[in-house]
Amino acid sequence: MKNVVLVVKAKVKEEFSEEVYTFMKALHKLTHEFDRGCLQYDLHKVKDEENTFCFIETWEDEACLIEHSQKEHFKNFMSYVDGKIESMEKIFLDKYVEEV
């Protein structure tokens, strides 16, 4: 079964940056504690873009990612950030390895 790898890039409205970041850290912690199939769920600040953060995620499979999106802590986060995010982009990745 193929892992699901994605980057979620969120630009937060400036006036909400600190409080949304606090909630992102909580989501990060709760996802690691409670979500089955979470292989990687890292939170990063984009260096050259103000108020922009990325989650780098790897899930065992699509079912685990769907389950994550249905968890109470994820739904609460999405509800909380509604209206506080300028833009959010999901980028799904395929692992690419060159033949040597």
C-alpha positions as CSV (number, residue, x, y, z in Angstrom):
1,M,0.0,0.0,0.0
2,K,1.3,3.4,-0.9
3,N,1.9,6.2,1.6
4,V,0.1,9.5,1.2
5,V,2.5,12.5,1.3
6,L,1.3,16.1,1.3
7,V,2.2,19.6,2.2
8,V,-0.5,22.0,3.5
9,K,0.6,25.6,3.1
10,A,-1.5,28.2,5.0
11,K,-1.1,32.0,4.9
12,V,-2.7,33.4,8.1
13,K,-4.2,36.8,8.2
14,E,-1.6,39.0,10.0
15,E,-3.9,39.9,13.0
16,F,-4.5,36.2,13.8
17,S,-0.9,34.9,13.2
18,E,0.1,34.3,16.8
19,E,-3.2,32.7,17.9
20,V,-3.5,30.5,14.8
21,Y,0.1,29.4,15.3
22,T,-0.8,28.4,18.9
23,F,-3.7,26.3,17.6
24,M,-1.4,24.8,14.9
25,K,1.0,23.6,17.6
26,A,-1.9,22.0,19.4
27,L,-3.1,20.3,16.3
28,H,0.4,19.0,15.7
29,K,0.6,17.5,19.2
30,L,-2.9,16.0,19.1
31,T,-2.4,14.5,15.7
32,H,0.8,12.7,16.8
33,E,-1.0,11.5,20.0
34,F,-4.3,10.3,18.6
35,D,-4.2,9.7,14.8
36,R,-3.6,6.2,13.5
37,G,-1.3,5.9,10.6
38,C,0.5,9.3,11.1
39,L,4.1,8.7,10.0
40,Q,5.0,12.3,9.8
41,Y,3.2,15.5,10.7
42,D,5.7,18.4,11.0
43,L,4.9,22.1,11.3
44,H,7.2,24.6,9.7
45,K,7.3,28.4,9.4
46,V,8.0,29.5,5.8
47,K,11.2,31.6,6.1
48,D,10.5,34.2,3.4
49,E,6.7,34.5,3.7
50,E,5.2,36.4,6.6
51,N,2.5,34.6,8.6
52,T,2.9,31.4,6.4
53,F,3.1,27.9,7.8
54,C,3.4,24.4,6.3
55,F,2.4,21.0,7.6
56,I,4.5,18.3,6.0
57,E,2.5,15.1,6.4
58,T,3.0,11.4,5.6
59,W,0.2,9.0,6.2
60,E,0.2,5.2,6.0
61,D,-2.6,5.3,3.4
62,E,-5.5,7.4,2.2
63,A,-7.9,5.9,4.8
64,C,-5.7,7.2,7.6
65,L,-5.7,10.7,6.1
66,I,-9.5,10.6,5.8
67,E,-9.8,9.4,9.4
68,H,-7.6,12.3,10.5
69,S,-9.9,14.8,8.8
70,Q,-12.8,13.4,10.7
71,K,-11.2,13.6,14.1
72,E,-12.6,16.1,16.6
73,H,-9.3,17.9,17.1
74,F,-9.0,18.5,13.3
75,K,-12.6,19.6,12.9
76,N,-12.2,22.0,15.9
77,F,-9.0,23.4,14.3
78,M,-10.7,24.0,11.0
79,S,-13.7,25.6,12.6
80,Y,-11.4,27.9,14.7
81,V,-9.3,29.1,11.8
82,D,-12.3,29.8,9.6
83,G,-12.0,33.4,8.5
84,K,-8.5,33.7,9.9
85,I,-6.7,32.2,6.9
86,E,-5.9,34.1,3.7
87,S,-5.1,31.1,1.7
88,M,-4.6,27.3,2.1
89,E,-3.1,25.0,-0.4
90,K,-2.8,21.3,-0.3
91,I,0.0,19.8,-2.5
92,F,0.0,16.0,-2.8
93,L,3.4,14.5,-3.6
94,D,4.7,11.3,-5.2
95,K,8.0,10.1,-4.0
96,Y,10.5,10.2,-6.8
97,V,13.8,8.4,-6.8
98,E,16.2,8.5,-9.7
99,E,17.8,5.3,-10.9
100,V,21.5,5.5,-10.2
